[in-house]
């Protein structure tokens, strides 16, 4: 599964979150978040996607490039 960087940035903007905020709230490393935002990461684990989605208070599907798990 691949996180869509644009969807991730939109979700962060809507919550007023920075990368540092998301790192703190999700427990996911800044590097992993930044790679996803830049659309560099081709595969992200389900666990990481769930942590990021939880921190953003959205469903994991809203982060995915293809919109399905």
N, C-alpha and C positions, 0 to 999 in steps of 0.2 A: 504494500500500500504506500501511496505517496501523498504527502501533505502538499496542498496547493499553497504556495507562498503568498499569493495575493489574497486568498481566503483567510490565511493566518493573519496577515497584516491588517485586513479589514476588521477581523474579530478583535484584534488587539486595540485598534483605534477606537472601535465602538465601546470598549471597556475602559479606554484611557490608560492602557497598560504599555509599559516599556518592556524591552527584552529583559531587563533586570527584574522587573516586577513578575514577569511570566516565569523566569528562572526560579525565583523565590517561591512563588505560589504553586508551581507544578513539580518542582524538584528535578526538572530536566535541565541539562547543562546549557549554558549560553551558546556554546558552539553548535550544539544540535539544533537549537532554535534558529540560530542565524543561518545555518545550512538549509534548513527547511524554508525559511523566508526567502532565501536567494534561489530556491528551486534547484539546489545542487544535489540534495539527498534523493536517491531514487527509491529507497525503501526505508520506511520507518516502522518500528515494531508497533503492534496493537497497543501494548502497554504504554508506550511513549505517547501515542496519539490520544489515548484515554486520559492520561495525566494532563496533557496540554488542554484538551477539551474541557476537562473538569475545572481547571484553573480559569478558563475563559467562560465557564458556565454555559456551554453549548454542547450539542451532541457531536460525537466524533465524526459522523458523516459530513457535517458542515465544513470540515477541514480538508476532506479528501479531494484529490484531483478529479477522480471519476465519480465521486458522490456515492460510492457504495463500499461496503466492507467485504 
